[in-house]
Amino acid sequence: MGVHNLMEEIVKTCLKELMHIKPELQSMDEKSQEDVMAIALNKLPAKYVSTGVGEVFAKTQLRMQVETDVYRELTNAIDKVRNSKKRTDLEEKNE
């Protein structure tokens, strides 16, 4: 199985949920989604597991504990990516 960061899965799942319930996010391309996840993950603590049993237990417990923080950081990251994209689009139009 190897060592991996559970927060990556939790952030990805929460982003998919946000995109499902907020129609304005459904058009976000894959690159923007990856940018949002990277920004959010850099603000959140890493939670590593090395076994399948540890993963199941930790994922259940961790999700309940950190969900509010994850959604907050995702929302902040979405705003950053959108603002960055708007600036890039404006710069391209002005060239």
C-alpha positions in Angstrom: 0.0 0.0 0.0 2.7 2.5 0.9 2.5 5.7 2.8 0.1 8.3 1.6 -1.6 11.5 2.8 -5.3 11.0 3.6 -5.9 14.7 3.3 -5.5 14.4 -0.5 -8.5 12.1 -0.8 -10.5 14.1 1.7 -9.8 17.4 -0.2 -10.6 15.8 -3.5 -13.9 14.3 -2.3 -14.9 17.6 -0.7 -14.1 19.6 -3.9 -16.2 17.2 -5.9 -19.1 17.7 -3.4 -18.7 21.5 -3.7 -18.7 21.3 -7.5 -21.9 19.2 -7.3 -23.8 21.5 -5.1 -22.6 24.8 -6.6 -23.5 25.0 -10.3 -21.0 27.9 -10.9 -18.1 25.5 -10.0 -19.2 22.8 -12.4 -17.4 24.4 -15.4 -14.0 24.4 -13.5 -11.4 22.7 -15.7 -9.0 20.0 -14.5 -6.1 22.3 -14.2 -8.1 24.7 -12.0 -9.3 21.8 -9.8 -5.7 20.7 -9.3 -4.6 24.3 -8.5 -7.4 24.6 -5.9 -6.5 21.2 -4.4 -2.8 22.1 -4.2 -3.5 25.5 -2.6 -5.9 24.0 0.0 -3.5 21.1 0.8 -0.7 23.5 1.5 -2.8 25.2 4.1 -4.0 21.9 5.8 -2.0 19.6 8.0 -0.9 16.3 6.3 -2.3 13.1 7.8 -0.3 10.0 6.7 -1.2 6.4 6.9 0.6 3.2 5.9 -1.9 0.4 6.2 -5.4 -0.3 4.9 -6.8 -0.7 8.4 -5.3 2.5 9.5 -6.6 4.3 6.4 -10.2 3.2 7.0 -10.1 4.2 10.7 -8.3 7.4 10.2 -10.4 8.4 7.2 -13.7 8.1 9.2 -12.3 9.9 12.2 -10.4 12.5 10.3 -13.2 13.5 7.9 -15.5 14.4 10.8 -12.7 16.4 12.5 -11.4 18.4 9.6 -14.3 18.8 7.2 -15.0 22.4 8.2 -11.3 23.3 7.8 -11.2 21.6 4.4 -14.2 23.4 3.1 -12.9 26.7 4.3 -9.5 26.2 2.6 -11.2 25.0 -0.6 -13.4 28.0 -0.7 -10.3 30.3 -0.2 -8.4 28.4 -2.9 -11.3 28.6 -5.4 -11.4 32.4 -4.9 -7.6 32.6 -5.5 -7.7 30.5 -8.6 -10.7 32.4 -10.0 -9.0 35.8 -9.3 -5.8 34.6 -10.9 -7.7 33.3 -13.9 -9.6 36.6 -14.3 -6.3 38.5 -14.2 -4.8 36.2 -16.8 -7.8 36.6 -19.0 -7.7 40.4 -18.8 -4.0 40.5 -19.5 -4.5 38.3 -22.6 -7.4 40.6 -23.9 -5.2 43.7 -23.4 -2.3 42.3 -25.4 
